[in-house]
C-alpha cells in the first residue's frame, strides 16, 4: 500500500497542468483596480503632487464609471450585470475537470485493493495485537468476521486494510511532504470537493461592481489627500537651522 500511495502521488503530479495565463484584457482589468487601491491607500501621505493626483484620480473614476477597463468591454445599456457563472468560465471548468481526474486516480486503486482483499481474503484473520482492548473495538478490528467469542485483539484482513488506509498518512507526509497526493483522507471526499485539491484559477469576480465601489473610495480619499512634499523647503531649512 505504501508503493501504491507513492505511485498515486506522482501520477497526480503528472496529471496536474499549470493554470492558464490570463489574457491581456484580464490583466489590465486587475491592474487598474490595483492602481486605484494604491493611489487611495497612500492619499494621506501621498508622494504624488496635487495636480497629478487629481488628474489620475479623476481619470480612474471616469474610467470605472464608463467600464473602460472591463475585459469584456463597457456594459451594454442599463441592464444589471449577471453574476459570473463558473460553468461558462473555461479556467473554472479546467479546474473542475482536473479535480475529477485527481479523484479518480485516488479512488480507483483503493477500490481495486479492497475488492481484491474481499475476494481472496474475506474472513481471514491476519494478526493479533500485543495489548489488551475492550469489546468496543471488536466491530472495528474484526470487520467481516462474525465470531462473538474471538478475542478482540485479533484483526481481520479487511480491518487491517482500513487501519493501513488511514494510518499511513503520517508515513506519506514523512516521505512525500505535507502537501502530498497520497493522503487517504481525500478519498472520502466527493469528486466535486476534490477539485479544491487541484490548482485552480482565482474565483471569478464582478469587476463592474468592484470598479464602482472603488470609484466611491477614490472620491472619499480625495478629502484625505495630503502631499508629502508640501512646504518641504521650509521644513528642511528649519531642520538644519537655516530658518528660525
C-alpha positions as CSV (number, residue, x, y, z in Angstrom):
1,X,0.0,0.0,0.0
2,X,2.9,2.3,0.6
3,X,4.1,1.8,-3.0
4,X,0.5,2.4,-4.3
5,X,0.4,5.7,-2.4
6,X,3.7,6.9,-3.7
7,X,2.8,5.9,-7.2
8,X,-0.6,7.6,-6.9
9,X,1.2,10.8,-5.7
10,X,3.4,11.0,-8.8
11,X,0.5,10.1,-11.2
12,X,-1.5,13.0,-9.7
13,X,1.5,15.4,-10.2
14,X,1.7,14.3,-13.9
15,X,-2.0,14.9,-14.4
16,X,-1.9,18.4,-13.0
17,X,-1.5,21.1,-15.5
18,X,-0.3,24.7,-14.7
19,X,-3.0,27.3,-14.6
20,X,-3.7,29.1,-17.8
21,X,-2.2,32.6,-18.3
22,X,-4.6,35.5,-18.1
23,X,-5.4,37.4,-21.2
24,X,-4.1,41.0,-21.7
25,X,-7.5,42.4,-21.1
26,X,-7.9,40.5,-17.8
27,X,-4.5,41.6,-16.5
28,X,-5.3,45.2,-17.5
29,X,-8.6,44.9,-15.6
30,X,-6.8,43.7,-12.4
31,X,-4.0,46.2,-12.6
32,X,-6.4,49.1,-13.0
33,X,-8.1,48.2,-9.7
34,X,-4.8,47.7,-8.0
35,X,-3.6,51.1,-9.3
36,X,-6.6,52.8,-7.8
37,X,-6.2,51.0,-4.5
38,X,-2.5,52.1,-4.2
39,X,-3.4,55.7,-5.1
40,X,-6.2,55.6,-2.4
41,X,-4.2,54.0,0.4
42,X,-1.3,56.5,0.0
43,X,-3.6,59.6,-0.2
44,X,-2.9,60.6,3.5
45,X,0.8,60.9,2.8
46,X,1.0,60.9,-1.0
47,X,4.2,61.3,-2.9
48,X,2.2,62.4,-6.0
49,X,1.8,66.2,-6.5
50,X,-1.7,67.6,-6.1
51,X,-2.3,68.3,-9.8
52,X,-1.1,64.8,-10.8
53,X,-3.0,63.1,-8.1
54,X,-6.3,64.8,-9.0
55,X,-5.7,64.0,-12.7
56,X,-5.1,60.3,-12.0
57,X,-8.0,60.1,-9.6
58,X,-10.5,61.7,-11.9
59,X,-9.3,59.7,-14.9
60,X,-9.7,56.4,-13.0
61,X,-13.1,57.4,-11.6
62,X,-14.4,58.2,-15.0
63,X,-12.9,55.1,-16.5
64,X,-14.6,53.0,-13.8
65,X,-17.9,54.6,-14.5
66,X,-17.6,54.0,-18.2
67,X,-16.3,50.5,-17.9
68,X,-13.2,51.3,-19.9
69,X,-11.0,48.7,-18.1
70,X,-13.5,45.9,-18.1
71,X,-12.1,42.9,-20.1
72,X,-15.5,42.3,-21.8
73,X,-15.9,46.0,-22.6
74,X,-18.3,48.5,-21.2
75,X,-21.7,47.1,-20.0
76,X,-24.5,47.4,-22.6
77,X,-27.4,49.6,-21.6
78,X,-28.8,49.8,-18.1
79,X,-29.3,46.0,-17.7
80,X,-27.9,44.7,-14.4
81,X,-24.8,42.6,-14.8
82,X,-25.4,39.0,-14.1
83,X,-23.1,37.3,-11.6
84,X,-20.3,35.3,-13.3
85,X,-21.2,31.7,-14.0
86,X,-18.3,29.4,-13.2
87,X,-19.6,26.7,-15.6
88,X,-19.1,29.1,-18.5
89,X,-15.6,30.1,-17.5
90,X,-13.0,27.8,-19.2
91,X,-10.5,28.3,-16.4
92,X,-13.0,27.1,-13.8
93,X,-14.1,24.2,-15.9
94,X,-10.4,23.1,-16.3
95,X,-10.1,23.2,-12.5
96,X,-13.2,21.0,-12.0
97,X,-12.0,18.5,-14.6
98,X,-8.5,18.4,-13.0
99,X,-10.1,17.7,-9.7
100,X,-12.3,14.9,-11.0
101,X,-9.3,13.3,-12.7
102,X,-7.3,13.5,-9.5
103,X,-10.2,12.0,-7.5
104,X,-10.4,9.1,-10.0
105,X,-6.7,8.4,-9.6
106,X,-7.0,8.4,-5.8
107,X,-10.2,6.3,-5.6
108,X,-9.7,3.6,-8.3
109,X,-6.5,2.0,-6.7
110,X,-8.1,1.8,-3.3
111,X,-11.3,0.2,-4.7
112,X,-9.3,-2.4,-6.6
113,X,-7.2,-3.3,-3.5
114,X,-10.3,-3.5,-1.3
115,X,-12.1,-5.7,-3.9
116,X,-9.1,-7.9,-4.2
117,X,-8.9,-8.3,-0.4
118,X,-12.6,-9.1,-0.2
119,X,-12.5,-11.7,-2.9
120,X,-9.4,-13.6,-1.8
121,X,-9.1,-12.9,1.9
122,X,-12.6,-12.5,3.2
123,X,-13.0,-13.8,6.7
124,X,-9.2,-14.2,7.2
125,X,-7.6,-13.2,10.5
126,X,-4.1,-11.7,10.0
127,X,-2.5,-10.5,13.2
128,X,-3.0,-10.4,17.0
129,X,-2.3,-7.1,18.7
130,X,0.1,-7.3,21.6
131,X,-2.0,-5.2,24.0
132,X,-5.5,-5.8,25.5
133,X,-8.6,-3.9,24.2
134,X,-12.2,-3.5,25.2
135,X,-15.1,-5.0,23.4
136,X,-15.9,-1.7,21.8
137,X,-13.0,-2.2,19.4
138,X,-14.4,-5.6,18.1
139,X,-16.6,-4.2,15.4
140,X,-13.7,-2.0,14.2
141,X,-10.9,-4.7,14.3
142,X,-12.9,-7.8,13.2
143,X,-14.9,-6.4,10.2
144,X,-16.0,-9.3,8.0
145,X,-15.6,-11.9,10.8
146,X,-18.8,-12.7,12.6
147,X,-17.4,-14.6,15.7
148,X,-18.6,-13.2,19.0
149,X,-16.2,-15.4,21.0
150,X,-13.0,-14.4,19.3
151,X,-10.5,-12.3,21.3
152,X,-10.7,-8.6,20.5
153,X,-7.0,-8.4,19.8
154,X,-7.3,-10.4,16.6
155,X,-7.5,-8.2,13.4
156,X,-9.3,-9.3,10.3
157,X,-7.9,-8.7,6.8
158,X,-10.5,-6.1,5.9
159,X,-10.0,-4.2,9.2
160,X,-6.2,-4.4,8.7
161,X,-6.6,-2.8,5.3
162,X,-8.6,0.1,6.7
163,X,-6.1,0.6,9.5
164,X,-3.3,0.9,7.0
165,X,-5.6,3.0,4.7
166,X,-5.9,5.7,7.3
167,X,-2.7,5.0,9.4
168,X,-0.2,5.5,6.6
169,X,-0.9,9.2,6.2
170,X,1.9,10.1,8.7
171,X,4.4,8.0,6.7
172,X,3.3,9.6,3.5
173,X,3.9,13.0,5.0
174,X,7.3,11.9,6.1
175,X,8.3,10.6,2.7
176,X,6.5,13.0,0.3
177,X,5.9,16.1,2.5
178,X,2.8,17.7,3.9
179,X,1.2,18.6,0.5
180,X,1.1,15.1,-0.9
181,X,-1.5,13.4,-3.1
182,X,-1.3,10.1,-1.3
183,X,-3.3,11.4,1.7
184,X,-6.1,8.8,2.2
185,X,-8.5,11.4,3.7
186,X,-9.0,12.9,0.3
187,X,-10.5,9.6,-0.9
188,X,-13.5,10.2,1.3
189,X,-14.4,13.5,-0.5
190,X,-16.8,13.7,-3.4
191,X,-15.4,14.2,-6.9
192,X,-16.5,17.9,-6.9
193,X,-15.0,18.6,-3.5
194,X,-11.7,17.1,-4.7
195,X,-11.4,19.9,-7.2
196,X,-10.3,22.1,-4.3
197,X,-7.1,20.0,-4.0
198,X,-6.2,20.8,-7.6
199,X,-4.6,24.1,-8.7
200,X,-7.3,26.4,-9.9
201,X,-7.6,29.9,-11.2
202,X,-8.9,32.5,-8.8
203,X,-12.7,32.7,-8.4
204,X,-14.4,35.0,-10.9
205,X,-15.2,38.5,-9.6
206,X,-17.7,41.1,-10.8
207,X,-15.2,43.8,-11.6
208,X,-18.0,46.2,-12.7
209,X,-19.2,46.3,-9.1
210,X,-15.7,46.5,-7.8
211,X,-14.9,49.4,-10.0
212,X,-18.0,51.3,-8.9
213,X,-17.1,50.7,-5.2
214,X,-13.5,51.8,-5.9
215,X,-14.8,55.0,-7.5
216,X,-16.6,55.9,-4.3
217,X,-13.4,55.2,-2.3
218,X,-11.4,57.4,-4.6
219,X,-13.8,60.3,-4.1
220,X,-13.6,59.8,-0.3
221,X,-9.7,59.6,-0.5
222,X,-9.5,63.0,-2.2
223,X,-10.8,64.6,1.0
224,X,-7.9,62.9,2.9
225,X,-5.2,63.8,0.4
226,X,-2.1,65.4,1.7
227,X,1.0,65.8,-0.4
228,X,4.2,64.7,1.4
229,X,6.2,67.5,-0.4
230,X,4.0,70.3,0.9
231,X,6.3,73.1,2.4
232,X,9.2,70.8,2.1
233,X,11.7,73.7,1.6
234,X,10.6,75.3,4.8
235,X,10.8,72.1,6.7
236,X,14.3,71.3,5.5
237,X,15.6,74.8,6.3
238,X,14.1,74.6,9.8
239,X,15.6,71.1,10.3
240,X,19.2,72.3,9.6
241,X,18.8,75.7,11.4
242,X,18.8,77.9,8.4
243,X,15.4,79.3,9.2
244,X,14.1,80.4,12.6
